[in-house]
Amino acid sequence: MSSIKGNKGRAASAVNSSGRNAFSGAFVLPRFLRRPARYAMALATGRVGIRPHAGSVAAVAFFAATGFYGMALGGHTQSVTQAVTTGAGFALEDVHVSGNVETSDIDILQQLGLDGSTSVVAINAHVAREKLMELPWVTDAQVQKIYPRGLSVRLIERKPVGIWQHGDRLALIDVRGDVIAPLEGARHADLPLYVGLGAALHADELEARLLFYPELRSRVKAAIRIADRRWDLRLDNDVTLSLPAEDVGDALKRFVEFDAGRDVLSRDITTVDLRLEDRVTLRLSEASYDRRKQALEARAKLIKAGHKS
C-alpha cells in the first residue's frame, strides 16, 4: 500500500505549473473544467440522452429573457406588470384616506397617479410616500397596500398659526415660520397677521413671549415687523404697542403691570411705546389731544380770571 501512494505522489508532483505532465507532455485540464468536459464527451458519444422538449423549453426561456430585457430597456416593465396583475384580480378599487383636512382626496389621487388601470402589486409604497410629501400641507405620510384591491393612505398635515403679509402677498405660516401655502378664501382669516420682511421667521419668538399673557395675546390682530428688528403690535381697538428690539418679554411684563387697575387700553390713545426701559409713553389720539388742549386752555383762563379778581 505504501508503494502505491508513493507512485501517486510522484505522478502528482510531476505536473508543472503550466498544466502539462513533465514526463508525457500531455495537456491536463484545470480541476473546475474536468466535470463539464466529461459531460460534453458523454453527450457527444451518445452515452447521455437529451430529454424530450428540452429544446422547446430552452427556446421559450430564451425568448422570455429577451422580452424582459426589452421591456426593461424600453421602460415598459411597470405598464406590463400593471396590465398582467390587474387582469389577475389585483386592480385597485378601494383607497382609504385619513388625516387630511387641508389636502383634498382628489389632490392625493392625482399626486399618486391612480386611475382605473392601477394595480396594487405595481404600487411602490415608498415612492408613493415620497410623492405625497411633495404636497404643500403634508409633513408626513404612510402608504400601505391592502391585498388584493386596497390601499391605505394616512397623512399628517402642518398646522397654520398665522398669516404672513409681504408686499401684496398673503401666505399661511406654521409654528416655525415656514410658508405653507398662499391664503385663499376666508377659512383662516381669523389667524393673527404678521407683516413685513422677516416677520414669518421671527413669529415663533413673539408667540413664545405672548403665551405668558393670554389676555393681551387674544387682542393682537396684527404684528408688524419694523426694519426686521422689532415689533409693533396692532390690537383689536387699533391701539399700537411698540416693542423694543430686545428684551421683549420684559417690555410686555412692564406694560401688564402698568396697565393693572388703569385699563389703559380703554383710553382714547393710539400708541403705547415700550421701547424705553424706564418708562411707558402714551400717545393720545388727535381728538383726545384737542380735547385735552381745550381743557388746559380753559383752565388757564379760569386761573387768570381768578388772579384778576
NUNUNU-922911 format. One record per residue (C-alpha): y, z, x; residue in one letter. Coordinates in nm, 2 decimals. Layout:
// residues N
{py->Y | pz->Z | px->X | rest->A};
...
This chain:
// residues 309
{py->0.00 | pz->0.00 | px->0.00 | rest->M};
{py->0.24 | pz->0.08 | px->0.28 | rest->S};
{py->0.20 | pz->-0.27 | px->0.43 | rest->S};
{py->0.28 | pz->-0.45 | px->0.11 | rest->I};
{py->0.60 | pz->-0.25 | px->0.07 | rest->K};
{py->0.69 | pz->-0.33 | px->0.43 | rest->G};
{py->0.64 | pz->-0.71 | px->0.37 | rest->N};
{py->0.87 | pz->-0.70 | px->0.07 | rest->K};
{py->1.13 | pz->-0.51 | px->0.25 | rest->G};
{py->1.12 | pz->-0.76 | px->0.54 | rest->R};
{py->1.14 | pz->-1.05 | px->0.29 | rest->A};
{py->1.44 | pz->-0.89 | px->0.12 | rest->A};
{py->1.62 | pz->-0.83 | px->0.44 | rest->S};
{py->1.57 | pz->-1.19 | px->0.54 | rest->A};
{py->1.81 | pz->-1.31 | px->0.27 | rest->V};
{py->2.15 | pz->-1.35 | px->0.43 | rest->N};
{py->2.49 | pz->-1.31 | px->0.26 | rest->S};
{py->2.52 | pz->-1.68 | px->0.18 | rest->S};
{py->2.23 | pz->-1.66 | px->-0.07 | rest->G};
{py->1.98 | pz->-1.86 | px->0.14 | rest->R};
{py->1.65 | pz->-1.74 | px->0.28 | rest->N};
{py->1.68 | pz->-1.72 | px->0.65 | rest->A};
{py->1.32 | pz->-1.84 | px->0.71 | rest->F};
{py->1.26 | pz->-2.11 | px->0.44 | rest->S};
{py->1.62 | pz->-2.23 | px->0.39 | rest->G};
{py->1.57 | pz->-2.23 | px->0.00 | rest->A};
{py->1.86 | pz->-2.16 | px->-0.23 | rest->F};
{py->1.84 | pz->-1.82 | px->-0.42 | rest->V};
{py->2.04 | pz->-1.78 | px->-0.74 | rest->L};
{py->2.26 | pz->-1.47 | px->-0.78 | rest->P};
{py->2.09 | pz->-1.20 | px->-1.00 | rest->R};
{py->2.32 | pz->-1.24 | px->-1.30 | rest->F};
{py->2.23 | pz->-1.62 | px->-1.33 | rest->L};
{py->1.85 | pz->-1.59 | px->-1.29 | rest->R};
{py->1.77 | pz->-1.50 | px->-1.66 | rest->R};
{py->1.98 | pz->-1.78 | px->-1.81 | rest->P};
{py->1.83 | pz->-2.02 | px->-1.56 | rest->A};
{py->1.47 | pz->-1.92 | px->-1.66 | rest->R};
{py->1.56 | pz->-1.96 | px->-2.03 | rest->Y};
{py->1.71 | pz->-2.31 | px->-1.96 | rest->A};
{py->1.39 | pz->-2.41 | px->-1.78 | rest->M};
{py->1.17 | pz->-2.29 | px->-2.06 | rest->A};
{py->1.39 | pz->-2.47 | px->-2.32 | rest->L};
{py->1.37 | pz->-2.79 | px->-2.12 | rest->A};
{py->0.99 | pz->-2.78 | px->-2.07 | rest->T};
{py->0.93 | pz->-2.70 | px->-2.44 | rest->G};
{py->0.80 | pz->-2.35 | px->-2.39 | rest->R};
{py->1.08 | pz->-2.22 | px->-2.61 | rest->V};
{py->1.14 | pz->-2.38 | px->-2.95 | rest->G};
{py->1.47 | pz->-2.42 | px->-3.14 | rest->I};
{py->1.48 | pz->-2.26 | px->-3.48 | rest->R};
{py->1.54 | pz->-2.48 | px->-3.78 | rest->P};
{py->1.91 | pz->-2.53 | px->-3.90 | rest->H};
{py->2.04 | pz->-2.38 | px->-3.57 | rest->A};
{py->2.24 | pz->-2.69 | px->-3.51 | rest->G};
{py->2.39 | pz->-2.67 | px->-3.86 | rest->S};
{py->2.48 | pz->-2.31 | px->-3.82 | rest->V};
{py->2.64 | pz->-2.38 | px->-3.48 | rest->A};
{py->2.84 | pz->-2.67 | px->-3.63 | rest->A};
{py->2.97 | pz->-2.46 | px->-3.92 | rest->V};
{py->3.07 | pz->-2.18 | px->-3.67 | rest->A};
{py->3.25 | pz->-2.44 | px->-3.45 | rest->F};
{py->3.45 | pz->-2.58 | px->-3.74 | rest->F};
{py->3.53 | pz->-2.24 | px->-3.88 | rest->A};
{py->3.66 | pz->-2.12 | px->-3.55 | rest->A};
{py->3.86 | pz->-2.44 | px->-3.52 | rest->T};
{py->4.00 | pz->-2.39 | px->-3.87 | rest->G};
{py->4.10 | pz->-2.02 | px->-3.80 | rest->F};
{py->4.27 | pz->-2.13 | px->-3.47 | rest->Y};
{py->4.46 | pz->-2.40 | px->-3.66 | rest->G};
{py->4.58 | pz->-2.15 | px->-3.92 | rest->M};
{py->4.69 | pz->-1.90 | px->-3.66 | rest->A};
{py->4.87 | pz->-2.18 | px->-3.46 | rest->L};
{py->5.04 | pz->-2.31 | px->-3.77 | rest->G};
{py->5.13 | pz->-1.97 | px->-3.91 | rest->G};
{py->4.93 | pz->-2.01 | px->-4.23 | rest->H};
{py->4.70 | pz->-1.72 | px->-4.19 | rest->T};
{py->4.90 | pz->-1.50 | px->-4.43 | rest->Q};
{py->4.91 | pz->-1.76 | px->-4.71 | rest->S};
{py->4.54 | pz->-1.84 | px->-4.68 | rest->V};
{py->4.45 | pz->-1.47 | px->-4.68 | rest->T};
{py->4.66 | pz->-1.42 | px->-4.99 | rest->Q};
{py->4.50 | pz->-1.71 | px->-5.17 | rest->A};
{py->4.15 | pz->-1.61 | px->-5.09 | rest->V};
{py->4.19 | pz->-1.24 | px->-5.17 | rest->T};
{py->4.39 | pz->-1.30 | px->-5.49 | rest->T};
{py->4.12 | pz->-1.52 | px->-5.62 | rest->G};
{py->3.87 | pz->-1.24 | px->-5.53 | rest->A};
{py->4.03 | pz->-0.99 | px->-5.76 | rest->G};
{py->4.29 | pz->-0.83 | px->-5.53 | rest->F};
{py->4.60 | pz->-0.97 | px->-5.69 | rest->A};
{py->4.89 | pz->-0.72 | px->-5.70 | rest->L};
{py->4.95 | pz->-0.62 | px->-6.07 | rest->E};
{py->5.08 | pz->-0.26 | px->-6.06 | rest->D};
{py->5.38 | pz->-0.14 | px->-5.84 | rest->V};
{py->5.48 | pz->0.22 | px->-5.89 | rest->H};
{py->5.83 | pz->0.31 | px->-5.75 | rest->V};
{py->5.97 | pz->0.66 | px->-5.73 | rest->S};
{py->6.26 | pz->0.84 | px->-5.57 | rest->G};
{py->6.51 | pz->0.56 | px->-5.63 | rest->N};
{py->6.83 | pz->0.65 | px->-5.80 | rest->V};
{py->7.08 | pz->0.40 | px->-5.65 | rest->E};
{py->6.84 | pz->0.13 | px->-5.55 | rest->T};
{py->6.71 | pz->-0.08 | px->-5.84 | rest->S};
{py->6.34 | pz->-0.18 | px->-5.88 | rest->D};
{py->6.44 | pz->-0.54 | px->-5.86 | rest->I};
{py->6.60 | pz->-0.49 | px->-5.52 | rest->D};
{py->6.29 | pz->-0.32 | px->-5.40 | rest->I};
{py->6.06 | pz->-0.60 | px->-5.52 | rest->L};
{py->6.28 | pz->-0.87 | px->-5.37 | rest->Q};
{py->6.30 | pz->-0.69 | px->-5.04 | rest->Q};
{py->5.92 | pz->-0.67 | px->-5.02 | rest->L};
{py->5.89 | pz->-1.04 | px->-5.12 | rest->G};
{py->5.65 | pz->-0.96 | px->-5.41 | rest->L};
{py->5.56 | pz->-1.23 | px->-5.66 | rest->D};
{py->5.27 | pz->-1.32 | px->-5.88 | rest->G};
{py->5.06 | pz->-1.45 | px->-5.60 | rest->S};
{py->5.08 | pz->-1.14 | px->-5.38 | rest->T};
{py->4.75 | pz->-0.99 | px->-5.27 | rest->S};
{py->4.71 | pz->-0.62 | px->-5.20 | rest->V};
{py->4.49 | pz->-0.70 | px->-4.90 | rest->V};
{py->4.76 | pz->-0.91 | px->-4.74 | rest->A};
{py->5.03 | pz->-0.65 | px->-4.76 | rest->I};
{py->5.12 | pz->-0.48 | px->-4.44 | rest->N};
{py->5.23 | pz->-0.12 | px->-4.53 | rest->A};
{py->5.41 | pz->-0.07 | px->-4.20 | rest->H};
{py->5.61 | pz->-0.39 | px->-4.22 | rest->V};
{py->5.69 | pz->-0.32 | px->-4.59 | rest->A};
{py->5.83 | pz->0.02 | px->-4.50 | rest->R};
{py->6.05 | pz->-0.13 | px->-4.22 | rest->E};
{py->6.19 | pz->-0.38 | px->-4.48 | rest->K};
{py->6.27 | pz->-0.11 | px->-4.72 | rest->L};
{py->6.45 | pz->0.09 | px->-4.45 | rest->M};
{py->6.70 | pz->-0.20 | px->-4.43 | rest->E};
{py->6.83 | pz->-0.13 | px->-4.78 | rest->L};
{py->7.17 | pz->0.05 | px->-4.76 | rest->P};
{py->7.07 | pz->0.35 | px->-4.97 | rest->W};
{py->6.73 | pz->0.41 | px->-4.82 | rest->V};
{py->6.69 | pz->0.68 | px->-4.55 | rest->T};
{py->6.31 | pz->0.69 | px->-4.56 | rest->D};
{py->6.02 | pz->0.52 | px->-4.74 | rest->A};
{py->5.65 | pz->0.54 | px->-4.79 | rest->Q};
{py->5.43 | pz->0.25 | px->-4.89 | rest->V};
{py->5.07 | pz->0.30 | px->-4.99 | rest->Q};
{py->4.82 | pz->0.04 | px->-5.10 | rest->K};
{py->4.60 | pz->0.14 | px->-5.40 | rest->I};
{py->4.30 | pz->-0.09 | px->-5.43 | rest->Y};
{py->4.21 | pz->-0.31 | px->-5.60 | rest->P};
{py->4.55 | pz->-0.41 | px->-5.76 | rest->R};
{py->4.81 | pz->-0.14 | px->-5.70 | rest->G};
{py->5.10 | pz->-0.05 | px->-5.47 | rest->L};
{py->5.29 | pz->0.28 | px->-5.45 | rest->S};
{py->5.65 | pz->0.29 | px->-5.31 | rest->V};
{py->5.83 | pz->0.62 | px->-5.26 | rest->R};
{py->6.20 | pz->0.63 | px->-5.14 | rest->L};
{py->6.43 | pz->0.89 | px->-5.01 | rest->I};
{py->6.79 | pz->0.79 | px->-5.06 | rest->E};
{py->7.11 | pz->0.90 | px->-4.89 | rest->R};
{py->7.35 | pz->1.14 | px->-5.08 | rest->K};
{py->7.71 | pz->1.04 | px->-5.12 | rest->P};
{py->7.96 | pz->1.32 | px->-5.06 | rest->V};
{py->8.29 | pz->1.13 | px->-5.07 | rest->G};
{py->8.48 | pz->0.81 | px->-5.09 | rest->I};
{py->8.64 | pz->0.67 | px->-4.77 | rest->W};
{py->8.96 | pz->0.46 | px->-4.81 | rest->Q};
{py->9.06 | pz->0.25 | px->-4.51 | rest->H};
{py->9.33 | pz->-0.01 | px->-4.59 | rest->G};
{py->9.24 | pz->-0.16 | px->-4.93 | rest->D};
{py->8.86 | pz->-0.10 | px->-4.89 | rest->R};
{py->8.67 | pz->0.18 | px->-5.06 | rest->L};
{py->8.33 | pz->0.29 | px->-4.95 | rest->A};
{py->8.09 | pz->0.57 | px->-5.01 | rest->L};
{py->8.00 | pz->0.80 | px->-4.72 | rest->I};
{py->7.72 | pz->1.05 | px->-4.66 | rest->D};
{py->7.74 | pz->1.40 | px->-4.52 | rest->V};
{py->7.76 | pz->1.27 | px->-4.16 | rest->R};
{py->8.05 | pz->1.04 | px->-4.24 | rest->G};
{py->7.84 | pz->0.72 | px->-4.22 | rest->D};
{py->7.93 | pz->0.45 | px->-4.47 | rest->V};
{py->7.66 | pz->0.39 | px->-4.73 | rest->I};
{py->7.79 | pz->0.11 | px->-4.94 | rest->A};
{py->8.11 | pz->-0.02 | px->-5.10 | rest->P};
{py->8.23 | pz->0.17 | px->-5.40 | rest->L};
{py->8.16 | pz->-0.02 | px->-5.72 | rest->E};
{py->8.24 | pz->0.09 | px->-6.07 | rest->G};
{py->8.33 | pz->0.44 | px->-6.18 | rest->A};
{py->7.99 | pz->0.61 | px->-6.12 | rest->R};
{py->8.11 | pz->0.81 | px->-5.81 | rest->H};
{py->8.48 | pz->0.81 | px->-5.89 | rest->A};
{py->8.48 | pz->1.19 | px->-5.91 | rest->D};
{py->8.39 | pz->1.24 | px->-5.55 | rest->L};
{py->8.67 | pz->1.35 | px->-5.31 | rest->P};
{py->8.87 | pz->1.08 | px->-5.14 | rest->L};
{py->8.91 | pz->1.06 | px->-4.76 | rest->Y};
{py->9.19 | pz->0.83 | px->-4.65 | rest->V};
{py->9.28 | pz->0.69 | px->-4.31 | rest->G};
{py->9.14 | pz->0.60 | px->-3.98 | rest->L};
{py->8.88 | pz->0.84 | px->-3.86 | rest->G};
{py->8.86 | pz->1.02 | px->-4.19 | rest->A};
{py->8.50 | pz->0.93 | px->-4.25 | rest->A};
{py->8.39 | pz->1.05 | px->-3.91 | rest->L};
{py->8.56 | pz->1.39 | px->-3.94 | rest->H};
{py->8.49 | pz->1.45 | px->-4.31 | rest->A};
{py->8.19 | pz->1.68 | px->-4.24 | rest->D};
{py->8.40 | pz->1.91 | px->-4.02 | rest->E};
{py->8.66 | pz->1.95 | px->-4.30 | rest->L};
{py->8.39 | pz->2.01 | px->-4.56 | rest->E};
{py->8.23 | pz->2.28 | px->-4.35 | rest->A};
{py->8.56 | pz->2.47 | px->-4.34 | rest->R};
{py->8.63 | pz->2.43 | px->-4.72 | rest->L};
{py->8.29 | pz->2.56 | px->-4.81 | rest->L};
{py->8.42 | pz->2.91 | px->-4.74 | rest->F};
{py->8.70 | pz->2.86 | px->-5.01 | rest->Y};
{py->8.53 | pz->2.71 | px->-5.31 | rest->P};
{py->8.82 | pz->2.76 | px->-5.55 | rest->E};
{py->9.05 | pz->2.57 | px->-5.32 | rest->L};
{py->8.78 | pz->2.31 | px->-5.25 | rest->R};
{py->8.75 | pz->2.24 | px->-5.62 | rest->S};
{py->9.11 | pz->2.15 | px->-5.64 | rest->R};
{py->9.11 | pz->1.90 | px->-5.35 | rest->V};
{py->9.13 | pz->1.54 | px->-5.48 | rest->K};
{py->9.21 | pz->1.36 | px->-5.15 | rest->A};
{py->9.20 | pz->1.44 | px->-4.78 | rest->A};
{py->9.44 | pz->1.22 | px->-4.58 | rest->I};
{py->9.38 | pz->1.18 | px->-4.21 | rest->R};
{py->9.71 | pz->1.17 | px->-4.02 | rest->I};
{py->9.71 | pz->0.97 | px->-3.70 | rest->A};
{py->9.34 | pz->1.06 | px->-3.66 | rest->D};
{py->9.45 | pz->1.41 | px->-3.55 | rest->R};
{py->9.49 | pz->1.63 | px->-3.85 | rest->R};
{py->9.45 | pz->1.65 | px->-4.23 | rest->W};
{py->9.68 | pz->1.66 | px->-4.54 | rest->D};
{py->9.50 | pz->1.79 | px->-4.85 | rest->L};
{py->9.63 | pz->1.65 | px->-5.18 | rest->R};
{py->9.55 | pz->1.89 | px->-5.46 | rest->L};
{py->9.50 | pz->1.82 | px->-5.83 | rest->D};
{py->9.86 | pz->1.92 | px->-5.91 | rest->N};
{py->9.99 | pz->1.68 | px->-5.64 | rest->D};
{py->10.08 | pz->1.96 | px->-5.40 | rest->V};
{py->10.00 | pz->1.88 | px->-5.04 | rest->T};
{py->9.86 | pz->2.13 | px->-4.79 | rest->L};
{py->9.95 | pz->2.02 | px->-4.43 | rest->S};
{py->9.68 | pz->2.15 | px->-4.19 | rest->L};
{py->9.72 | pz->2.18 | px->-3.81 | rest->P};
{py->9.52 | pz->1.96 | px->-3.57 | rest->A};
{py->9.32 | pz->2.26 | px->-3.45 | rest->E};
{py->9.21 | pz->2.60 | px->-3.60 | rest->D};
{py->9.18 | pz->2.45 | px->-3.95 | rest->V};
{py->8.97 | pz->2.75 | px->-4.06 | rest->G};
{py->9.23 | pz->3.00 | px->-3.96 | rest->D};
{py->9.50 | pz->2.80 | px->-4.14 | rest->A};
{py->9.30 | pz->2.79 | px->-4.46 | rest->L};
{py->9.24 | pz->3.16 | px->-4.44 | rest->K};
{py->9.61 | pz->3.23 | px->-4.38 | rest->R};
{py->9.70 | pz->3.03 | px->-4.69 | rest->F};
{py->9.45 | pz->3.20 | px->-4.91 | rest->V};
{py->9.57 | pz->3.54 | px->-4.80 | rest->E};
{py->9.93 | pz->3.44 | px->-4.85 | rest->F};
{py->9.86 | pz->3.29 | px->-5.20 | rest->D};
{py->9.68 | pz->3.61 | px->-5.32 | rest->A};
{py->9.89 | pz->3.76 | px->-5.60 | rest->G};
{py->10.16 | pz->3.50 | px->-5.56 | rest->R};
{py->10.00 | pz->3.20 | px->-5.73 | rest->D};
{py->10.19 | pz->2.97 | px->-5.50 | rest->V};
{py->10.02 | pz->2.65 | px->-5.62 | rest->L};
{py->10.15 | pz->2.70 | px->-5.97 | rest->S};
{py->10.51 | pz->2.70 | px->-5.85 | rest->R};
{py->10.74 | pz->2.40 | px->-5.85 | rest->D};
{py->10.67 | pz->2.29 | px->-5.49 | rest->I};
{py->10.54 | pz->1.97 | px->-5.32 | rest->T};
{py->10.42 | pz->2.09 | px->-4.98 | rest->T};
{py->10.26 | pz->2.39 | px->-4.82 | rest->V};
{py->10.30 | pz->2.35 | px->-4.44 | rest->D};
{py->10.04 | pz->2.55 | px->-4.24 | rest->L};
{py->10.09 | pz->2.38 | px->-3.90 | rest->R};
{py->10.28 | pz->2.68 | px->-3.75 | rest->L};
{py->10.06 | pz->2.98 | px->-3.67 | rest->E};
{py->10.32 | pz->3.25 | px->-3.76 | rest->D};
{py->10.45 | pz->3.12 | px->-4.09 | rest->R};
{py->10.38 | pz->2.94 | px->-4.42 | rest->V};
{py->10.65 | pz->2.69 | px->-4.51 | rest->T};
{py->10.70 | pz->2.58 | px->-4.87 | rest->L};
{py->10.89 | pz->2.26 | px->-4.97 | rest->R};
{py->11.04 | pz->2.26 | px->-5.31 | rest->L};
{py->11.04 | pz->1.96 | px->-5.54 | rest->S};
{py->11.36 | pz->1.78 | px->-5.59 | rest->E};
{py->11.41 | pz->1.91 | px->-5.94 | rest->A};
{py->11.34 | pz->2.27 | px->-5.83 | rest->S};
{py->11.57 | pz->2.22 | px->-5.53 | rest->Y};
{py->11.85 | pz->2.10 | px->-5.76 | rest->D};
{py->11.79 | pz->2.40 | px->-6.00 | rest->R};
{py->11.80 | pz->2.64 | px->-5.71 | rest->R};
{py->12.11 | pz->2.48 | px->-5.57 | rest->K};
{py->12.29 | pz->2.51 | px->-5.90 | rest->Q};
{py->12.18 | pz->2.87 | px->-5.94 | rest->A};
{py->12.31 | pz->2.96 | px->-5.59 | rest->L};
{py->12.64 | pz->2.78 | px->-5.67 | rest->E};
{py->12.67 | pz->2.97 | px->-6.00 | rest->A};
{py->12.60 | pz->3.30 | px->-5.82 | rest->R};
{py->12.86 | pz->3.22 | px->-5.56 | rest->A};
{py->13.12 | pz->3.16 | px->-5.83 | rest->K};
{py->13.04 | pz->3.49 | px->-6.00 | rest->L};
{py->13.07 | pz->3.68 | px->-5.68 | rest->I};
{py->13.40 | pz->3.50 | px->-5.61 | rest->K};
{py->13.54 | pz->3.58 | px->-5.96 | rest->A};
{py->13.44 | pz->3.94 | px->-5.92 | rest->G};
{py->13.63 | pz->3.98 | px->-5.60 | rest->H};
{py->13.94 | pz->3.83 | px->-5.76 | rest->K};
{py->13.93 | pz->4.07 | px->-6.04 | rest->S};
